[in-house]
């Protein structure tokens, strides 16, 4: 079974995000970039499925600029077999990524597509669901456990009321949640091997898809600075401030 895993290049989660001076976007120049953490979990799960003998090949896909090849190399060092970069210089949105993944899933004849449930830069949480809709495939979102046997994937997913178990007749789409696994660190030998693994670079025109953004960002603002709290002498003073200053009672 061939697995397709989508990864995204985002600002590293340890970096304090800053807004550009012209308020048009988040500053990325000179900022450390890395693989989206949820996508890292998706790669780890794919590698584990291959180690179990469930999967025969793992193809990692990223949609973005040429620098995204570094993100693909990280996935290759973790154990993926080869990569595909859909090279584009403009911003990408979930629908465009889903269209690109559909084209590649059909070209690669993938039986399962795994991706993170959301990216930490835009928090859209929509690409997996859109891909499943475009492919008319079953989906298991927010997966905290995946078992595959006999062409059927059993997915335990986290919901508001607890855990829900669904079964998917493959091919299908699964999005990885935080508790699915703990990604491994790539060893130095595997990092060296990853340099020799192939990465195919294609343009959106090669796939016959349009990745042009449909949304326009009007302005980006940092959250308002939270005011420091104060101490009050007694309950009466607290009630007075809640009533007359905060006006919440």
Backbone as JSON, one array per atom type, in Angstrom:
{
  "sequence": "XXXXXXXXXXXXXXXXXXXXXXXXXXXXXXXXXXXXXXXXXXXXXXXXXXXXXXXXXXXXXXXXXXXXXXXXXXXXXXXXXXXXXXXXXXXXXXXXXXXXXXXXXXXXXXXXXXXXXXXXXXXXXXXXXXXXXXXXXXXXXXXXXXXXXXXXXXXXXXXXXXXXXXXXXXXXXXXXXXXXXXXXXXXXXXXXXXXXXXXXXXXXXXXXXXXXXXXXXXXXXXXXXXXXXXXXXXXXXXXXXXXXXXXXX",
  "N": [[0.84, -1.19, 0.0], [0.55, 2.19, -0.87], [1.45, 5.22, 0.66], [0.53, 8.63, 0.97], [1.82, 11.55, 2.23], [1.23, 14.71, 3.52], [3.06, 17.68, 4.06], [3.84, 20.79, 5.67], [5.65, 23.84, 5.45], [6.34, 25.94, 8.05], [6.48, 28.77, 10.33], [8.7, 28.17, 12.96], [7.56, 26.58, 15.94], [8.69, 27.48, 18.3], [9.37, 30.07, 17.92], [8.77, 33.49, 18.49], [6.14, 35.04, 17.04], [6.11, 37.79, 14.79], [4.57, 40.72, 13.52], [4.66, 42.2, 10.29], [5.95, 45.49, 9.55], [4.32, 46.92, 7.82], [1.88, 45.82, 8.27], [0.84, 43.77, 6.69], [1.29, 41.07, 6.74], [2.67, 38.2, 8.5], [5.98, 38.36, 9.77], [8.52, 36.7, 8.06], [11.07, 36.74, 7.09], [14.37, 35.88, 7.71], [13.59, 34.29, 9.8], [13.35, 31.34, 11.77], [12.3, 28.39, 10.21], [10.23, 25.46, 10.09], [8.97, 22.05, 9.99], [5.45, 21.72, 10.07], [4.12, 20.9, 13.2], [1.92, 19.03, 13.53], [1.94, 17.78, 11.06], [4.37, 16.53, 11.23], [3.77, 14.55, 13.04], [2.05, 13.08, 11.42], [3.86, 12.12, 9.47], [5.47, 10.49, 11.09], [3.58, 8.54, 11.83], [3.06, 7.37, 9.36], [5.57, 6.24, 8.82], [5.7, 4.38, 10.89], [3.63, 2.68, 10.11], [4.75, 1.63, 7.83], [6.91, 0.29, 8.92], [5.55, -1.72, 10.22], [4.84, -3.26, 8.13], [2.58, -2.67, 6.76], [2.5, -0.59, 4.91], [4.06, 0.01, 1.73], [5.42, 2.05, 0.47], [6.31, 5.44, 1.07], [5.33, 8.57, 0.19], [6.17, 11.89, 0.35], [4.65, 15.04, 0.33], [4.8, 18.51, -0.4], [3.45, 21.76, -0.64], [4.51, 24.74, -1.82], [7.15, 27.25, -1.55], [10.51, 26.98, -3.02], [12.18, 26.57, -0.84], [10.82, 24.8, 0.73], [11.71, 22.31, 0.23], [13.55, 21.66, 2.14], [11.97, 21.01, 4.3], [10.74, 18.72, 3.31], [13.02, 17.1, 3.13], [13.51, 16.7, 5.83], [11.37, 15.01, 6.49], [12.07, 12.85, 4.88], [14.39, 12.05, 6.15], [13.3, 11.06, 8.44], [12.22, 8.72, 7.58], [10.66, 8.48, 5.3], [10.22, 7.68, 1.78], [10.47, 9.08, -0.73], [10.1, 12.39, -2.18], [7.8, 15.02, -3.17], [7.61, 18.19, -4.48], [5.37, 20.75, -4.9], [5.89, 23.43, -6.55], [5.45, 26.78, -5.81], [5.16, 30.31, -5.64], [3.32, 32.04, -4.54], [0.98, 32.67, -1.85], [-0.61, 29.84, -0.35], [-3.76, 28.19, 0.01], [-6.14, 26.15, 1.87], [-8.01, 24.93, -0.01], [-6.64, 25.06, -2.48], [-4.35, 23.52, -1.86], [-5.6, 21.08, -1.33], [-6.58, 20.47, -3.88], [-4.17, 20.11, -5.26], [-3.13, 17.92, -3.85], [-5.06, 16.02, -4.46], [-4.63, 15.66, -7.23], [-2.03, 14.57, -7.13], [-2.43, 12.3, -5.55], [-4.02, 10.75, -7.21], [-2.25, 10.45, -9.36], [-0.15, 9.08, -8.16], [-1.45, 6.87, -7.31], [-2.23, 6.44, -4.63], [-3.22, 4.78, -1.62], [-3.84, 5.71, 0.85], [-4.04, 8.85, 2.39], [-2.3, 10.85, 4.58], [-2.27, 13.53, 6.82], [-1.48, 16.42, 8.85], [-3.86, 17.57, 11.31], [-4.24, 20.3, 11.29], [-2.56, 23.37, 10.39], [-0.09, 25.25, 12.15], [0.21, 27.88, 11.5], [-1.95, 29.16, 10.12], [-4.13, 27.86, 11.18], [-6.31, 26.7, 9.87], [-7.49, 24.11, 9.54], [-8.76, 22.54, 7.49], [-7.88, 21.35, 5.13], [-7.6, 18.49, 4.95], [-10.29, 17.64, 5.14], [-11.39, 18.91, 2.89], [-9.95, 17.65, 0.86], [-10.85, 14.99, 1.1], [-13.5, 15.39, 0.35], [-13.22, 16.26, -2.32], [-12.08, 13.99, -3.46], [-14.0, 12.17, -2.95], [-13.69, 10.31, -0.93], [-13.69, 8.31, 2.1], [-13.2, 9.7, 5.42], [-11.12, 10.15, 8.31], [-10.86, 12.18, 10.86], [-8.84, 14.09, 13.21], [-7.29, 12.0, 14.36], [-6.35, 9.76, 16.93], [-5.48, 7.25, 17.09], [-4.56, 4.7, 14.82], [-5.37, 1.84, 13.0], [-4.75, -0.57, 10.56], [-6.07, -3.04, 8.52], [-6.67, -5.58, 6.22], [-7.48, -3.87, 4.11], [-9.04, -2.0, 5.37], [-9.29, 0.79, 7.43], [-9.15, 1.47, 10.82], [-10.03, 4.03, 12.85], [-9.45, 5.84, 15.72], [-10.85, 8.65, 17.06], [-10.7, 11.92, 18.52], [-13.33, 13.51, 20.14], [-15.73, 15.96, 21.34], [-17.18, 14.7, 23.36], [-15.57, 12.61, 24.16], [-14.06, 9.72, 23.0], [-14.28, 8.54, 19.66], [-14.83, 5.85, 17.46], [-14.18, 5.05, 14.15], [-14.59, 3.35, 11.01], [-12.87, 3.04, 7.95], [-13.23, 2.3, 4.58], [-10.63, 1.72, 2.58], [-9.45, 3.33, -0.45], [-8.61, 6.27, 1.57], [-8.74, 9.25, 3.71], [-6.84, 10.55, 6.36], [-6.47, 12.59, 9.2], [-4.02, 13.75, 11.45], [-3.94, 13.9, 14.98], [-2.75, 15.43, 18.06], [-2.15, 13.46, 20.01], [-1.62, 11.12, 18.64], [0.93, 10.0, 18.22], [4.44, 10.13, 19.18], [6.73, 11.95, 17.5], [9.8, 10.75, 16.07], [13.32, 11.53, 16.48], [15.4, 12.41, 13.82], [18.13, 10.43, 12.94], [21.7, 10.95, 12.58], [22.91, 9.3, 10.51], [20.59, 8.73, 8.99], [19.85, 11.28, 8.22], [21.92, 11.87, 6.49], [21.48, 9.92, 4.55], [19.06, 10.83, 3.58], [19.72, 12.9, 1.93], [20.25, 11.79, -0.49], [17.91, 10.78, -1.36], [15.21, 10.98, -3.72], [13.63, 14.05, -4.8], [10.93, 15.2, -6.43], [10.23, 17.97, -8.35], [7.5, 19.87, -9.21], [5.32, 22.0, -11.11], [2.29, 23.91, -10.57], [0.88, 24.03, -12.93], [1.7, 21.72, -14.18], [0.24, 19.84, -12.88], [-2.27, 20.54, -13.52], [-3.84, 22.22, -11.95], [-5.21, 25.03, -10.14], [-3.71, 27.16, -8.0], [-4.12, 29.68, -7.06], [-4.73, 32.18, -4.59], [-7.89, 32.58, -2.93], [-8.69, 34.23, -0.98], [-8.34, 37.46, 0.52], [-6.04, 39.19, 2.44], [-6.64, 41.77, 4.53], [-5.6, 43.25, 6.7], [-3.14, 42.76, 9.22], [-2.9, 42.32, 12.63], [-1.27, 42.51, 15.8], [-2.2, 40.78, 18.84], [-4.0, 42.61, 21.35], [-2.26, 44.1, 24.07], [-2.39, 42.6, 27.19], [-3.78, 43.92, 30.13], [-2.25, 44.41, 33.34], [-3.13, 42.58, 36.28], [-4.83, 43.44, 39.39], [-4.72, 43.63, 42.99], [-7.29, 43.3, 45.42], [-8.78, 44.56, 48.44], [-10.87, 43.28, 49.81], [-13.88, 41.22, 49.54], [-16.01, 42.92, 49.03], [-14.83, 45.11, 47.74], [-13.97, 43.81, 45.45], [-16.41, 43.07, 44.22], [-17.42, 45.61, 43.76], [-15.61, 46.62, 41.82], [-16.0, 44.79, 39.75], [-18.61, 45.36, 39.09], [-18.71, 48.18, 38.58], [-16.39, 48.92, 37.14], [-15.4, 46.78, 35.43], [-17.85, 46.01, 34.6], [-19.28, 43.55, 34.45], [-21.08, 42.39, 36.03]],
  "CA": [[0.0, 0.0, 0.0], [1.32, 3.43, -0.96], [0.95, 6.31, 1.5], [0.87, 10.0, 0.61], [1.82, 12.36, 3.45], [1.38, 16.13, 3.22], [3.77, 18.45, 5.09], [3.86, 22.23, 5.4], [6.73, 24.64, 6.03], [5.75, 27.02, 8.84], [7.37, 29.38, 11.33], [8.93, 27.23, 14.05], [6.66, 26.84, 17.07], [9.42, 28.13, 19.4], [9.65, 31.45, 17.54], [7.72, 34.48, 18.77], [5.71, 35.58, 15.76], [6.03, 39.24, 14.71], [3.83, 41.24, 12.37], [5.43, 43.13, 9.48], [5.7, 46.9, 9.85], [3.23, 47.43, 6.99], [0.67, 45.14, 8.71], [0.28, 42.96, 5.61], [1.48, 39.64, 7.0], [3.62, 37.86, 9.56], [7.37, 38.44, 9.32], [9.18, 35.41, 7.88], [12.46, 36.95, 6.68], [15.33, 35.63, 8.77], [12.93, 33.57, 10.89], [13.52, 29.89, 11.67], [11.13, 27.67, 9.71], [10.32, 24.02, 10.33], [7.78, 21.31, 9.59], [4.28, 21.87, 10.93], [4.15, 19.8, 14.18], [0.92, 18.01, 13.27], [2.4, 17.03, 9.9], [5.45, 15.68, 11.72], [3.09, 13.39, 13.62], [1.55, 12.31, 10.28], [5.0, 11.41, 8.9], [5.83, 9.43, 12.04], [2.59, 7.46, 11.74], [3.29, 6.68, 8.09], [6.79, 5.42, 8.98], [5.36, 3.24, 11.74], [2.83, 1.76, 9.3], [5.68, 0.93, 6.94], [7.68, -0.63, 9.75], [4.67, -2.86, 10.52], [4.6, -4.0, 6.91], [1.29, -2.27, 6.19], [2.77, 0.28, 3.75], [5.24, -0.35, 0.94], [6.14, 3.26, 0.06], [5.81, 6.7, 1.63], [5.64, 9.74, -0.65], [5.9, 13.12, 1.09], [4.3, 16.14, -0.56], [4.67, 19.84, 0.17], [3.06, 22.79, -1.6], [5.09, 25.98, -1.33], [8.35, 27.73, -2.25], [11.62, 26.04, -3.17], [12.75, 26.27, 0.49], [10.06, 23.71, 1.35], [12.45, 21.06, 0.04], [14.19, 21.37, 3.42], [10.95, 20.33, 5.1], [10.62, 17.38, 2.75], [14.23, 16.37, 3.54], [13.31, 16.28, 7.23], [10.49, 13.84, 6.45], [12.85, 11.75, 4.3], [15.31, 11.6, 7.19], [12.5, 10.32, 9.42], [11.95, 7.39, 7.06], [9.89, 8.49, 4.05], [11.02, 7.16, 0.66], [10.74, 10.11, -1.71], [9.29, 13.59, -1.98], [7.29, 15.8, -4.3], [7.35, 19.59, -4.15], [4.58, 21.54, -5.84], [6.58, 24.7, -6.41], [4.66, 27.98, -6.06], [5.67, 31.44, -4.87], [2.26, 32.78, -3.86], [0.4, 32.01, -0.68], [-1.52, 28.75, -0.67], [-4.9, 28.03, 0.91], [-6.55, 24.75, 1.95], [-8.63, 24.41, -1.22], [-5.59, 24.86, -3.47], [-3.54, 22.38, -1.44], [-6.43, 19.88, -1.52], [-6.6, 20.17, -5.31], [-2.86, 19.57, -5.61], [-3.03, 16.58, -3.26], [-5.93, 15.14, -5.24], [-3.93, 15.33, -8.46], [-0.9, 13.7, -6.83], [-2.95, 11.03, -5.04], [-4.45, 9.99, -8.39], [-1.07, 10.12, -10.14], [0.65, 8.09, -7.42], [-2.33, 5.75, -6.96], [-2.11, 6.26, -3.18], [-4.38, 4.17, -0.95], [-4.14, 6.46, 2.07], [-3.39, 10.16, 2.53], [-2.23, 11.26, 5.98], [-1.76, 14.89, 7.01], [-1.82, 16.98, 10.15], [-5.25, 18.06, 11.35], [-4.22, 21.72, 11.0], [-1.24, 24.0, 10.41], [-0.05, 26.19, 13.27], [0.31, 29.27, 11.06], [-3.28, 29.74, 9.83], [-5.14, 27.11, 11.96], [-7.5, 26.51, 9.04], [-8.13, 22.82, 9.83], [-9.72, 22.3, 6.42], [-7.31, 20.7, 3.95], [-7.96, 17.07, 4.92], [-11.72, 17.49, 4.85], [-11.61, 19.31, 1.49], [-9.4, 16.6, 0.01], [-11.78, 13.86, 1.13], [-14.68, 15.76, -0.43], [-12.85, 16.28, -3.73], [-11.8, 12.63, -3.88], [-15.14, 11.32, -2.59], [-13.13, 9.25, -0.1], [-14.02, 8.42, 3.53], [-12.18, 10.43, 6.17], [-11.05, 10.02, 9.76], [-10.16, 13.38, 11.31], [-8.4, 14.16, 14.61], [-6.98, 10.62, 14.74], [-5.43, 9.51, 18.04], [-5.0, 5.88, 16.9], [-4.88, 4.17, 13.5], [-5.06, 0.44, 12.74], [-5.13, -0.92, 9.19], [-6.06, -4.49, 8.27], [-7.59, -6.04, 5.2], [-8.03, -2.78, 3.31], [-9.93, -1.18, 6.2], [-8.6, 1.55, 8.48], [-9.94, 1.77, 12.03], [-9.49, 5.29, 13.37], [-10.0, 6.38, 16.97], [-10.73, 10.1, 16.94], [-11.11, 12.65, 19.7], [-14.48, 14.39, 19.98], [-16.03, 16.69, 22.57], [-17.69, 13.8, 24.39], [-14.61, 11.55, 24.49], [-13.43, 9.09, 21.85], [-15.17, 7.92, 18.69], [-14.13, 4.94, 16.57], [-14.79, 4.94, 12.82], [-13.87, 2.48, 10.08], [-12.82, 3.58, 6.6], [-12.84, 1.4, 3.5], [-9.59, 2.42, 1.82], [-8.62, 4.49, -0.08], [-9.22, 7.25, 2.45], [-7.95, 10.37, 4.2], [-6.76, 10.61, 7.82], [-5.72, 13.74, 9.73], [-3.38, 13.36, 12.7], [-4.07, 14.76, 16.15], [-1.54, 15.55, 18.88], [-1.86, 12.26, 20.8], [-1.47, 9.94, 17.8], [2.25, 9.43, 18.48], [5.51, 11.1, 19.45], [7.68, 11.82, 16.38], [11.19, 10.41, 16.36], [14.38, 12.42, 16.01], [16.15, 11.81, 12.72], [19.53, 10.16, 13.28], [22.66, 11.51, 11.62], [23.0, 8.46, 9.3], [19.38, 8.89, 8.19], [19.92, 12.62, 7.61], [22.85, 11.75, 5.36], [20.8, 9.12, 3.51], [17.96, 11.61, 3.03], [20.25, 13.78, 0.89], [20.3, 11.04, -1.75], [16.56, 10.38, -1.76], [14.74, 11.9, -4.76], [12.52, 14.98, -4.63], [10.43, 15.63, -7.73], [9.69, 19.33, -8.3], [6.52, 20.1, -10.27], [4.57, 23.25, -11.07], [0.84, 23.69, -10.53], [0.41, 23.79, -14.29], [1.96, 20.31, -14.5], [-0.83, 19.04, -12.26], [-3.55, 20.99, -14.03], [-4.63, 22.81, -10.86], [-5.03, 26.45, -9.91], [-3.44, 27.39, -6.58], [-4.26, 31.1, -6.75], [-5.53, 32.43, -3.38], [-9.25, 33.13, -3.06], [-8.9, 35.15, 0.14], [-7.47, 38.64, 0.56], [-5.74, 39.67, 3.78], [-6.76, 43.23, 4.57], [-4.69, 43.82, 7.7], [-2.72, 41.84, 10.27], [-2.61, 43.05, 13.87], [-0.9, 41.72, 16.98], [-3.22, 40.85, 19.89], [-3.85, 43.72, 22.3], [-1.52, 43.76, 25.29], [-3.29, 42.39, 28.33], [-3.45, 44.76, 31.29], [-1.87, 43.68, 34.54], [-4.18, 42.48, 37.28], [-4.62, 44.15, 40.66], [-5.24, 42.98, 44.2], [-8.31, 44.06, 46.14], [-8.7, 44.34, 49.89], [-11.89, 42.34, 50.31], [-14.9, 40.82, 48.57], [-16.83, 44.09, 48.68], [-14.08, 45.87, 46.74], [-13.99, 43.02, 44.22], [-17.73, 43.21, 43.62], [-17.54, 46.99, 43.27], [-14.85, 46.77, 40.58], [-16.65, 43.99, 38.71], [-19.86, 46.03, 38.72], [-18.57, 49.55, 38.1], [-15.28, 49.08, 36.19], [-15.45, 45.76, 34.4], [-19.25, 45.96, 34.16], [-19.64, 42.19, 34.1], [-22.21, 41.96, 36.89]],
  "C": [[0.88, 1.25, 0.0], [0.64, 4.52, -0.12], [1.42, 7.65, 0.95], [0.75, 10.84, 1.88], [2.09, 13.81, 3.08], [2.07, 16.83, 4.39], [3.82, 19.91, 4.67], [5.02, 22.89, 6.12], [6.12, 25.84, 6.73], [6.81, 27.65, 9.74], [7.49, 28.42, 12.51], [8.1, 27.61, 15.27], [7.35, 27.5, 18.25], [9.67, 29.61, 19.14], [8.47, 32.34, 17.91], [7.37, 35.18, 17.46], [5.59, 37.1, 15.83], [5.3, 39.64, 13.43], [4.72, 42.22, 11.61], [5.03, 44.57, 9.78], [4.54, 47.47, 9.03], [1.9, 46.74, 7.27], [0.03, 44.26, 7.63], [0.36, 41.47, 5.89], [2.4, 39.45, 8.2], [5.03, 37.89, 8.99], [7.99, 37.04, 9.24], [10.64, 35.54, 7.47], [13.4, 36.76, 7.88], [14.77, 34.88, 9.96], [13.12, 32.07, 10.69], [12.21, 29.24, 11.24], [11.32, 26.18, 9.96], [9.03, 23.35, 9.84], [6.65, 21.55, 10.58], [4.22, 20.67, 11.9], [3.13, 18.7, 13.93], [1.29, 17.17, 12.05], [3.55, 16.11, 10.27], [4.88, 14.41, 12.33], [2.56, 12.48, 12.5], [2.68, 11.5, 9.63], [5.4, 10.24, 9.79], [4.87, 8.25, 11.93], [2.77, 6.67, 10.45], [4.5, 5.76, 8.19], [6.49, 4.2, 9.84], [4.53, 2.21, 10.98], [3.72, 0.97, 8.34], [6.5, -0.09, 7.72], [6.87, -1.87, 10.13], [4.41, -3.72, 9.29], [3.29, -3.68, 6.24], [1.5, -1.48, 4.91], [4.04, -0.16, 3.05], [6.07, 0.86, 0.56], [5.47, 4.48, 0.67], [6.28, 7.84, 0.75], [5.23, 10.99, 0.12], [5.69, 14.27, 0.11], [4.26, 17.45, 0.21], [4.31, 20.8, -0.96], [3.59, 24.12, -1.08], [6.32, 26.37, -2.13], [9.44, 26.67, -2.3], [12.22, 25.64, -1.83], [12.03, 25.13, 1.19], [10.72, 22.36, 1.13], [13.17, 20.67, 1.33], [13.23, 20.61, 4.33], [10.76, 18.9, 4.62], [11.82, 16.52, 3.16], [14.12, 15.88, 4.98], [12.45, 15.03, 7.29], [11.22, 12.63, 5.88], [13.83, 11.19, 5.33], [14.59, 10.8, 8.27], [12.14, 8.93, 8.91], [11.11, 7.34, 5.8], [10.82, 8.13, 2.88], [11.38, 8.21, -0.38], [9.78, 11.27, -1.52], [8.84, 14.21, -3.28], [7.03, 17.22, -3.8], [6.53, 20.22, -5.26], [5.04, 22.97, -5.65], [5.66, 25.87, -6.77], [5.16, 29.09, -5.14], [4.58, 32.21, -4.13], [1.69, 31.98, -2.7], [-0.59, 30.93, -1.11], [-2.59, 28.63, 0.42], [-5.37, 26.59, 0.88], [-7.16, 24.18, 0.68], [-7.59, 24.14, -2.3], [-4.73, 23.66, -3.14], [-4.31, 21.08, -1.66], [-6.49, 19.49, -2.99], [-5.28, 19.56, -5.76], [-2.69, 18.15, -5.08], [-3.9, 15.58, -4.0], [-5.22, 14.69, -6.52], [-2.79, 14.36, -8.22], [-1.35, 12.34, -6.33], [-3.4, 10.14, -6.2], [-3.25, 9.56, -9.21], [-0.26, 9.02, -9.49], [-0.13, 6.83, -7.08], [-2.19, 5.4, -5.47], [-3.38, 5.66, -2.61], [-4.77, 4.9, 0.33], [-3.35, 7.76, 2.06], [-3.46, 10.55, 4.0], [-1.66, 12.67, 6.04], [-2.16, 15.38, 8.39], [-3.22, 17.57, 10.14], [-5.33, 19.55, 11.04], [-2.78, 22.21, 10.98], [-1.23, 25.08, 11.48], [0.06, 27.63, 12.83], [-1.07, 29.89, 10.8], [-4.41, 29.04, 10.6], [-6.42, 26.86, 11.17], [-8.25, 25.22, 9.37], [-9.16, 22.46, 8.77], [-9.19, 21.45, 5.28], [-7.71, 19.23, 3.86], [-9.41, 16.84, 4.54], [-12.03, 17.85, 3.4], [-11.1, 18.24, 0.54], [-10.34, 15.4, -0.05], [-13.03, 14.14, 0.29], [-14.39, 15.73, -1.93], [-12.64, 14.87, -4.28], [-13.0, 11.71, -3.72], [-14.65, 10.08, -1.84], [-13.63, 9.41, 1.34], [-12.89, 9.11, 4.27], [-12.28, 10.12, 7.66], [-10.22, 11.18, 10.29], [-9.83, 13.29, 12.79], [-8.02, 12.78, 15.15], [-6.0, 10.56, 15.91], [-4.93, 8.07, 18.01], [-5.44, 5.4, 15.53], [-4.44, 2.72, 13.42], [-5.57, 0.12, 11.34], [-4.99, -2.43, 9.0], [-7.1, -4.81, 7.21], [-8.24, -4.93, 4.39], [-9.0, -1.88, 4.04], [-9.1, -0.49, 7.28], [-9.57, 1.82, 9.63], [-9.28, 2.96, 12.71], [-10.22, 5.66, 14.66], [-9.76, 7.88, 16.93], [-11.29, 10.77, 18.19], [-12.25, 13.61, 19.37], [-14.79, 15.02, 21.33], [-16.45, 15.76, 23.7], [-16.74, 12.69, 24.79], [-13.93, 11.03, 23.25], [-14.48, 8.44, 20.96], [-14.34, 7.04, 17.77], [-14.89, 4.82, 15.26], [-13.95, 3.99, 11.98], [-13.98, 3.06, 8.68], [-12.43, 2.48, 5.63], [-11.87, 2.15, 2.61], [-9.83, 2.3, 0.32], [-9.37, 5.52, 0.75], [-8.23, 8.33, 2.87], [-7.99, 10.37, 5.72], [-5.97, 11.85, 8.22], [-5.27, 13.42, 11.15], [-3.58, 14.39, 13.8], [-2.81, 14.62, 17.01], [-1.16, 14.24, 19.55], [-1.73, 10.99, 19.96], [-0.14, 9.24, 18.06], [3.21, 10.53, 18.9], [6.57, 10.95, 18.37], [9.1, 11.55, 16.85], [12.13, 11.53, 15.91], [15.14, 11.71, 14.9], [17.61, 11.63, 13.14], [20.44, 10.74, 12.21], [22.81, 10.64, 10.37], [21.78, 8.63, 8.39], [19.32, 10.27, 7.53], [20.83, 12.59, 6.39], [22.2, 10.98, 4.21], [19.71, 9.94, 2.82], [18.42, 12.53, 1.9], [20.24, 13.1, -0.49], [18.91, 10.61, -2.22], [15.97, 11.42, -2.72], [13.6, 12.8, -4.31], [12.14, 15.49, -6.02], [9.78, 17.0, -7.58], [8.75, 19.53, -9.5], [5.87, 21.46, -10.07], [3.08, 22.94, -11.04], [0.27, 23.41, -11.91], [0.63, 22.34, -14.7], [0.87, 19.41, -13.96], [-2.2, 19.43, -12.78], [-4.46, 21.57, -12.96], [-4.3, 24.29, -10.74], [-4.89, 26.69, -8.42], [-3.59, 28.85, -6.18], [-5.14, 31.31, -5.52], [-6.9, 33.0, -3.7], [-9.56, 34.15, -1.98], [-7.92, 36.3, 0.05], [-7.28, 39.09, 2.01], [-5.74, 41.2, 3.78], [-5.73, 43.84, 5.53], [-4.37, 42.76, 8.75], [-2.31, 42.65, 11.49], [-2.18, 42.08, 14.96], [-2.02, 41.82, 18.01], [-2.95, 42.02, 20.83], [-3.12, 43.25, 23.55], [-2.47, 43.67, 26.47], [-2.84, 43.24, 29.51], [-3.14, 43.9, 32.5], [-3.04, 43.66, 35.53], [-3.85, 43.27, 38.53], [-5.18, 43.33, 41.81], [-6.26, 43.89, 44.87], [-8.29, 43.65, 47.6], [-9.67, 43.29, 50.38], [-12.91, 42.05, 49.2], [-15.73, 42.01, 48.11], [-16.14, 44.93, 47.61], [-14.07, 45.15, 45.4], [-15.32, 43.18, 43.49], [-17.91, 44.6, 43.04], [-16.82, 47.17, 41.94], [-15.48, 45.97, 39.44], [-17.91, 44.67, 38.19], [-19.62, 47.38, 38.01], [-17.44, 49.77, 37.09], [-15.34, 48.06, 35.06], [-16.84, 45.63, 33.78], [-19.64, 44.57, 33.65], [-20.73, 41.62, 34.99], [-23.15, 43.15, 37.11]]
}
